[in-house]
């Protein structure tokens, strides 16, 4: 009967979670979530090129440094859906796969909590509720992001840590699963690497008398997979972690976190992002909700030592496990801090693999207040999270005013949208812009964030004057392609009489796809000047 009640509870929680996560999915504009476009391009790149990104491809998307497992998981979905349904609908279905991974995380949270607090239903129900409806976890589970797989692997590692200390024996199959999970984590996200090493150290410590089996079933597969990927990065990228990609996009993001004021600012932003900052990392709760959360943290900080003392006094075997779970959070936090030393990254979602540690601290502390009132604890937690998510829903940028996806709803004059001159100078001259070409291979390239929906965009209009050049070539790149391909270009003869002329380029784009980066290449002279009145996409 108890197992039946637990099953009903878990099914109910997963069902509600799926509904809420997919409200974020269906109401958040495509590519409005953090780095979502880069994750999508990685998936499309794998399907278009059938290999992992390498620097020799002149790869231009900013998530190319990421380990590939999340993208391999979703690439079959993209392969089936590409050119069959609209980009909007494909993104929604890919996001639904993230929700599926979120459900797996909830199942492992429930199993871990039940194993740790066997017979104490209010505690393991409360832990499951606190984890499942944590605002940032819900949002990440409703969008396209490899953090959702990192979350899942984080809670699975914690589950096996609890099994290590609770179960009297640890079978070879368990050791094999630990090796598989470690390998998957190495192939998912760089910020998981220290947590994996911590996890492997714990597995070794508990199985040190059976070192041969640990070496055979756990360490060997993890080391082989890890070194194979790192060696691949060294050969094809130039550094073992593949950060040559990321460094191209992280310029100017350094802040000295050893400076106290900078550290406090980083910590404040990190905590807010961990609780719930959505969209382009700038949509969150009302400020007062963050204030309430910090007061809540103070309450937890006061009550947690009392709770730990009571556990140490009555159940010392659980005290060791709980401390190790908290250490898992410490390792994850220090990893995030170290990652931010060179590149300012107050990304609270990097802490989500250790979310169980945080919710455990909350539940243990609050249990002191509600220890004599059965089922008040999970109800209290549920009410707090319902109010939090309600406030988050009120402030989601449903309309996505960032306008990064260009459609034919209106015309955009892109003349001043951060176009970049290669081997030339690009400067404003009164109301117009002038490209001063210095070399034969000079060209003007659009902002890399320009993304064109091929279902909606038909043409490009350019209004220019020049006295030197005779031809203009417009080049574009489909998302996931290696680079500019010869087929993806349109050439027109231009008048080199020094007078204003308008040119219309029919792009003839394939449907249900995205184009990124438009390039304007001039020929007929090695050097000269081109003055632009407009560059417009229709």
Secondary structure as GFF3:
##gff-version 3
##sequence-region A 1 538
A	DSSP	alpha_helix	2	27	.	.	.	ID=ss1
A	DSSP	alpha_helix	36	49	.	.	.	ID=ss2
A	DSSP	three_ten_helix	55	57	.	.	.	ID=ss3
A	DSSP	alpha_helix	69	81	.	.	.	ID=ss4
A	DSSP	alpha_helix	87	116	.	.	.	ID=ss5
A	DSSP	alpha_helix	121	132	.	.	.	ID=ss6
A	DSSP	alpha_helix	135	140	.	.	.	ID=ss7
A	DSSP	alpha_helix	147	166	.	.	.	ID=ss8
A	DSSP	alpha_helix	172	186	.	.	.	ID=ss9
A	DSSP	three_ten_helix	190	192	.	.	.	ID=ss10
A	DSSP	alpha_helix	193	206	.	.	.	ID=ss11
A	DSSP	three_ten_helix	208	210	.	.	.	ID=ss12
A	DSSP	alpha_helix	211	214	.	.	.	ID=ss13
A	DSSP	pi_helix	215	219	.	.	.	ID=ss14
A	DSSP	alpha_helix	220	236	.	.	.	ID=ss15
A	DSSP	alpha_helix	243	247	.	.	.	ID=ss16
A	DSSP	alpha_helix	260	276	.	.	.	ID=ss17
A	DSSP	beta_strand	277	278	.	.	.	ID=ss18
A	DSSP	beta_strand	283	284	.	.	.	ID=ss19
A	DSSP	alpha_helix	287	314	.	.	.	ID=ss20
A	DSSP	alpha_helix	316	342	.	.	.	ID=ss21
A	DSSP	three_ten_helix	348	354	.	.	.	ID=ss22
A	DSSP	alpha_helix	355	370	.	.	.	ID=ss23
A	DSSP	alpha_helix	376	394	.	.	.	ID=ss24
A	DSSP	beta_strand	405	406	.	.	.	ID=ss25
A	DSSP	beta_strand	412	413	.	.	.	ID=ss26
A	DSSP	beta_strand	420	422	.	.	.	ID=ss27
A	DSSP	beta_strand	424	429	.	.	.	ID=ss28
A	DSSP	beta_strand	432	437	.	.	.	ID=ss29
A	DSSP	beta_strand	443	445	.	.	.	ID=ss30
A	DSSP	beta_strand	451	453	.	.	.	ID=ss31
A	DSSP	beta_strand	459	466	.	.	.	ID=ss32
A	DSSP	beta_strand	471	478	.	.	.	ID=ss33
A	DSSP	beta_strand	489	493	.	.	.	ID=ss34
A	DSSP	beta_strand	501	506	.	.	.	ID=ss35
A	DSSP	beta_strand	514	523	.	.	.	ID=ss36
A	DSSP	beta_strand	528	537	.	.	.	ID=ss37
###
